[in-house]
Amino acid sequence: MEYIDYYKILGLNKTAGADEIKKAYRKLARQYHPDVNPNNAEANRKFQQINEANEVLSDPVKRKKYDTYGKDWQHSEAFEKARQQQGGSRNQGFDDFEFTGNFEGDHFSDFFSSLFGNGRKQSRGKMKGQDIQATLQLNLSDVFTTNKQTFTINGKNIRITVPAGVEDGQKIKLAGQGGPGLNNGAAGDLYITFQIINNTGFQRKGNDAYLNKDINLYTAVLGGTIALDTLHGKVNLKINAGTQNNSIMRLKGKGFPIYKSDGSFGDLYVSFNVLLPTNLSDKQKQLFTDLSQL
């Protein structure tokens, strides 16, 4: 398995703090984002590596394991368990030793051989492959319907069906799509976290959508009908006479799709912003004065 230097990918040294990691990730993610580099396979591969590096280095626990075990940081618990089964005590200076993932074929490095015992057989048991963490960015408009997405992980194209209604931060597991196992062990799993970017004029809270809509004073006072663009298309909305500023109207079933529930949707809540007229003529001002005296 090829060793990937996460620090090098983000252009950082190993003493980088959390803020430096975050800043470097955001800068590179914008530079290599698929929307900025359409149909660019190399940029897409780089983008996935950047996300993978951030996934590990931004998590203090994962970062510590990575700094100690290199590319095989996710096997750290198995290595520790094997050491304990050997009955050995913690090696002097082990906490300060930085392992860079030096495996040859299906054998452990000399370091691990000395740590767990000299017998190669004791370290050649089947071991599940590395789990891989990835982030998939989608626009909010993309998750209104079920769609297929293709992305690249470690040079391998992965095609998945994204159900309508998936939410920001939601994670799914693809069994057996992670790193290869050791000594004929099962492959690891692929965990995909969705990052949803709002490219619409709607705010999302769960399955419901929220929208601010301007209406003029005359419509608010006298009532009328306005055209409103919803996630489901344009509708003619009846405004009741005397509608107050910041009043809210609910449109049932006009919100976002409910995850894995075909044909079911949340609601749309429209908040009205009543616009006061400006630059009134003298005649208009007089009319408002007359109304105020009635």
C-alpha positions in Angstrom: 0.0 0.0 0.0 1.5 3.4 -1.0 2.3 5.7 1.9 0.6 9.0 1.6 2.2 11.9 3.5 -0.9 13.9 4.7 1.3 16.8 5.9 2.9 17.1 2.5 -0.5 17.1 0.8 -1.6 20.1 2.8 1.8 21.8 2.5 2.4 21.7 6.3 5.1 20.5 8.7 4.4 18.1 11.5 4.3 20.8 14.1 1.3 22.5 12.4 -1.5 23.6 14.7 -5.2 23.0 14.3 -5.8 26.5 12.8 -3.0 26.0 10.3 -4.5 22.7 9.2 -7.9 24.3 8.8 -6.6 27.2 6.8 -4.5 25.1 4.5 -7.4 22.7 3.9 -9.9 25.4 3.0 -7.4 27.1 0.6 -6.6 23.9 -1.2 -10.2 22.6 -1.2 -11.3 25.8 -3.0 -8.4 25.5 -5.5 -9.1 21.8 -6.4 -12.9 21.7 -6.0 -14.6 19.8 -8.9 -16.8 22.8 -9.6 -13.7 24.9 -10.3 -12.0 22.0 -12.2 -14.7 20.3 -14.2 -13.7 17.1 -16.0 -10.2 17.3 -14.5 -9.3 13.9 -13.2 -6.0 14.9 -11.7 -7.7 17.8 -9.8 -10.4 15.5 -8.6 -7.8 13.0 -7.3 -6.0 15.8 -5.6 -9.2 17.1 -4.0 -9.9 13.6 -2.6 -6.4 13.4 -1.1 -6.9 16.9 0.5 -10.1 15.7 2.1 -8.5 12.5 3.3 -5.6 14.4 4.8 -7.9 16.9 6.6 -10.1 14.0 7.9 -7.1 12.5 9.7 -5.0 15.6 10.7 -7.9 17.6 12.0 -8.8 14.8 14.5 -6.4 14.8 17.4 -6.9 11.1 18.1 -6.4 10.0 14.5 -3.5 12.4 14.0 -1.7 10.9 17.0 -2.1 7.4 15.6 -1.0 8.5 12.1 2.1 10.2 13.5 3.0 7.0 15.3 2.0 4.3 12.7 2.0 6.2 9.4 -0.2 4.7 6.7 -1.2 1.9 9.0 -2.5 4.1 11.8 -6.0 2.5 11.6 -4.4 -0.8 12.6 -2.9 0.6 15.7 -5.2 -1.2 18.1 -4.5 -4.5 16.4 -0.7 -3.9 16.7 -1.1 -3.0 20.4 -3.2 -6.1 20.9 -0.6 -8.3 19.2 2.1 -6.8 21.4 0.1 -7.5 24.6 -0.5 -11.1 23.5 3.2 -11.5 23.2 3.4 -10.6 26.9 5.9 -7.9 26.2 6.1 -4.6 28.2 6.0 -1.2 26.5 9.3 -0.7 24.8 11.5 2.1 26.1 11.1 5.2 23.9 8.1 3.7 22.0 5.9 6.8 22.5 8.6 8.9 20.8 9.2 6.6 17.9 7.7 7.8 14.6 6.8 4.9 12.3 6.4 5.9 8.6 4.5 2.8 7.4 7.4 0.7 6.1 5.9 -2.6 5.0 7.3 -4.9 2.4 4.8 -7.1 0.7 2.7 -8.9 3.4 5.4 -8.7 6.0 5.7 -6.3 8.9 8.7 -4.0 9.1 11.7 -4.9 11.2 10.5 -2.4 13.8 7.2 -4.3 14.3 9.0 -7.6 14.3 11.2 -6.6 17.1 8.2 -5.1 19.0 6.0 -8.1 18.7 8.7 -10.9 18.6 11.1 -12.2 16.1 8.8 -14.9 14.7 7.3 -13.8 11.4 4.5 -16.3 11.8 3.1 -14.5 14.8 2.5 -11.3 12.8 1.1 -12.9 9.6 -2.5 -13.4 10.7 -5.3 -12.1 8.6 -6.0 -8.5 9.2 -8.8 -6.3 7.9 -7.7 -3.5 5.5 -7.6 0.2 6.3 -10.9 2.0 6.6 -10.9 5.1 4.4 -12.7 8.4 5.2 -13.8 10.6 2.3 -15.8 13.8 1.9 -18.2 14.3 -1.0 -19.3 17.8 -1.7 -22.7 18.3 -3.3 -24.9 21.3 -3.9 -28.2 21.5 -2.1 -30.1 21.5 -5.4 -28.3 18.1 -6.2 -29.9 16.3 -3.2 -33.5 17.3 -4.1 -33.6 14.2 -6.3 -31.9 10.8 -6.1 -28.8 10.9 -8.3 -25.6 9.0 -9.1 -22.2 10.4 -8.3 -18.7 9.2 -9.3 -15.5 10.1 -7.5 -12.0 8.7 -7.2 -10.4 7.3 -4.1 -6.8 6.2 -4.2 -7.0 5.9 -8.0 -10.2 3.8 -7.9 -13.4 5.1 -9.4 -16.4 4.7 -7.0 -19.9 5.1 -8.3 -22.7 5.5 -5.8 -26.4 6.4 -5.8 -27.1 9.3 -3.5 -30.7 9.1 -2.2 -32.7 12.3 -2.3 -32.8 14.2 1.1 -29.3 13.4 2.2 -28.2 16.0 4.8 -25.1 17.9 5.5 -22.7 15.9 7.7 -24.5 12.6 7.1 -22.2 9.7 6.7 -22.7 6.4 4.8 -20.6 3.2 4.8 -19.5 1.3 1.7 -18.4 -2.1 3.0 -15.3 -3.6 1.4 -14.4 -0.4 -0.6 -11.5 0.6 1.7 -7.9 -0.5 1.7 -6.9 -4.1 0.9 -6.5 -6.5 3.8 -3.2 -7.9 5.0 -2.5 -11.6 4.5 -5.7 -12.3 2.7 -7.7 -10.4 5.2 -11.0 -8.6 4.3 -10.8 -5.3 2.7 -11.6 -2.2 4.8 -14.6 0.0 4.5 -15.2 3.3 2.9 -16.9 6.0 4.9 -18.3 8.9 3.0 -19.3 12.2 4.7 -21.6 14.5 2.7 -20.8 18.2 2.7 -23.9 20.0 1.4 -23.3 23.5 0.0 -26.4 25.7 -0.1 -26.7 27.1 -3.7 -30.4 28.1 -3.3 -32.3 30.9 -1.9 -33.9 28.5 0.7 -32.7 27.7 4.2 -33.0 24.1 5.2 -33.9 22.8 8.7 -34.3 19.1 8.6 -36.8 18.4 5.8 -38.4 21.8 6.0 -37.5 24.8 3.8 -37.6 28.5 4.8 -37.9 31.5 2.5 -38.1 35.2 2.9 -40.4 36.9 0.4 -40.8 40.7 -0.1 -44.3 42.0 -0.7 -45.3 45.7 -1.2 -47.4 47.6 1.3 -50.5 47.7 -1.0 -50.6 43.9 -1.3 -50.1 43.5 2.4 -52.9 45.9 3.2 -55.4 45.0 0.4 -54.4 41.4 -0.3 -53.7 39.9 -3.7 -51.9 37.1 -5.5 -48.1 36.8 -6.0 -46.0 34.4 -8.0 -43.6 32.4 -5.8 -40.8 30.1 -6.9 -40.6 27.0 -4.8 -38.4 23.9 -4.9 -41.3 22.2 -6.7 -41.9 24.9 -9.3 -43.8 28.2 -9.5 -47.0 28.6 -7.6 -49.6 31.5 -7.3 -49.8 32.4 -3.7 -52.8 34.2 -2.2 -52.0 37.0 0.2 -54.7 37.8 2.7 -55.6 41.5 3.3 -53.9 42.9 6.4 -50.9 40.6 6.2 -48.4 41.8 8.8 -44.6 42.2 8.5 -42.7 38.9 9.4 -45.9 36.9 9.3 -45.4 33.3 8.2 -47.3 31.1 5.8 -46.9 27.3 5.6 -47.1 25.5 2.3 -47.5 21.8 3.1 -45.4 19.3 1.2 -43.3 22.0 -0.6 -40.1 21.4 1.4 -37.2 19.1 1.0 -37.5 15.3 0.3 -37.5 13.0 3.3 -34.5 10.7 3.2 -35.3 7.2 1.8 -39.1 8.0 1.9 -40.1 8.3 -1.8 -42.8 10.9 -2.4 -42.6 12.4 1.1 -41.6 16.0 1.6 -41.3 18.5 4.4 -43.0 21.9 4.4 -42.1 25.3 3.1 -42.4 28.3 5.4 -42.6 31.7 3.8 -41.9 34.8 5.9 -43.2 38.0 4.4 -41.2 41.2 4.5 -43.5 44.2 3.9 -41.7 46.9 1.9 -42.7 50.5 2.7 -42.9 52.8 -0.3 -40.2 55.5 -0.7 -39.8 58.7 -2.7 -43.5 59.5 -2.3 -45.0 62.4 -4.3 -46.8 65.2 -2.5 -50.1 63.7 -3.5 -49.2 60.3 -2.2 -48.0 61.8 1.1 -51.3 63.6 1.4 -53.2 60.4 0.8 -51.3 58.7 3.7 -52.0 61.8 5.8 -55.7 61.5 5.1 -55.6 57.8 5.9 -53.9 58.5 9.2 -56.7 60.9 10.2 -59.6 58.6 9.5 
